[in-house]
Amino acid sequence: MTQKKTYRMAQVNRLLQEQIASIFLTELEDPRLAGVTVTEVRTTRDLHNAVVFLALHKQDNPAECLAGAQHSAGYIRKLLFSRLHIKRIPELEFRYDTSLDEAERIFRALEAADLGPEEP
């Protein structure tokens, strides 16, 4: 893939991320989706499919939240169609983003290992 195509896909992914995050904040009233953050969108080159990664804050049941997001996928696509002027609006698949949980686990491990300044 050429650099121009790679840059274009990055732009499309960023645009989709911004618009989907905006929809989560302003349009959806599902209580299962409270506190959801869209961390990343990965779209296939043909724009048929997109994987949307969600970070969940203060959620007890990530599966329930992902089910709510997947239930709203058609409505989100409809809103994206009216907002965006791209060749095709991809099918949306939602996944839980574990990178924030992993970063927090590493941070806590580093805090626990911090022994303070060395004594001479």
C-alpha positions in Angstrom: 0.0 0.0 0.0 1.3 3.4 -0.9 1.9 6.1 1.6 -1.0 8.2 0.1 -3.5 5.3 0.6 -2.2 4.7 4.1 -2.7 8.3 4.9 -6.2 8.3 3.4 -7.2 5.3 5.5 -5.8 7.0 8.7 -8.0 10.0 7.8 -11.1 7.9 7.3 -10.5 6.0 10.6 -10.0 9.3 12.5 -13.1 10.8 10.9 -15.2 7.7 11.8 -13.8 7.7 15.3 -14.7 11.4 15.9 -18.2 11.0 14.5 -19.0 7.7 16.3 -17.8 9.3 19.6 -20.0 12.3 18.9 -23.0 10.0 18.3 -22.3 8.1 21.6 -22.3 11.4 23.5 -25.2 13.2 21.9 -27.6 10.8 20.1 -27.7 7.5 22.0 -29.7 7.4 25.2 -29.0 3.7 26.1 -27.9 3.5 29.8 -25.7 0.6 28.9 -23.5 3.0 26.9 -22.9 5.5 29.6 -19.2 6.4 30.0 -18.1 4.7 26.8 -15.1 6.1 24.9 -14.2 5.3 21.3 -10.5 4.7 21.4 -9.8 3.5 17.9 -11.4 2.6 14.6 -9.9 0.2 12.1 -11.5 0.1 8.7 -10.8 -2.4 5.9 -9.4 -1.0 2.7 -12.6 -1.5 0.8 -14.7 0.2 3.5 -17.0 -2.7 4.0 -16.1 -3.3 7.7 -14.9 -1.3 10.6 -13.9 -2.5 14.0 -14.7 0.1 16.7 -12.7 -0.3 20.0 -14.5 1.0 23.1 -13.0 1.8 26.5 -15.5 1.4 29.3 -15.4 3.5 32.4 -17.1 2.3 35.5 -18.8 -0.6 33.8 -19.5 -3.8 35.7 -20.4 -5.8 32.6 -18.5 -5.0 29.4 -20.5 -7.7 27.5 -23.7 -5.9 28.2 -22.2 -2.6 27.0 -20.9 -4.2 23.8 -24.3 -5.8 23.2 -25.9 -2.3 23.5 -23.4 -0.9 21.1 -23.9 -3.7 18.6 -27.7 -3.2 19.0 -27.3 0.5 18.0 -24.9 -0.2 15.1 -27.6 0.2 12.4 -28.8 3.5 13.9 -25.2 4.7 14.1 -24.6 3.8 10.5 -27.7 5.7 9.5 -26.5 8.8 11.3 -23.0 8.4 9.8 -24.6 8.2 6.3 -26.2 11.6 6.8 -23.1 13.2 8.3 -20.3 11.9 6.1 -19.6 12.1 2.4 -17.5 9.0 1.9 -17.8 6.2 -0.7 -19.3 3.7 1.7 -20.4 3.5 5.4 -18.8 0.4 6.8 -20.6 -2.3 8.8 -19.6 -1.7 12.5 -18.3 -4.3 14.9 -17.6 -3.2 18.5 -14.9 -4.7 20.6 -13.7 -4.0 24.1 -10.3 -2.2 24.2 -8.2 -3.8 26.9 -5.2 -1.4 26.4 -6.3 1.0 29.1 -6.8 -1.8 31.6 -3.4 -3.1 30.7 -1.8 0.3 31.1 -3.4 0.7 34.5 -2.1 -2.7 35.6 1.4 -1.8 34.6 1.1 1.6 36.3 0.1 0.0 39.5 2.9 -2.5 39.3 5.4 0.3 38.8 3.9 2.2 41.7 4.3 -0.9 43.9 7.9 -1.3 42.8 8.9 2.3 43.5 11.2 2.1 46.5 11.9 5.8 46.6 15.3 7.5 46.3 18.4 5.5 47.0 20.4 6.4 50.1 24.1 7.1 49.8 
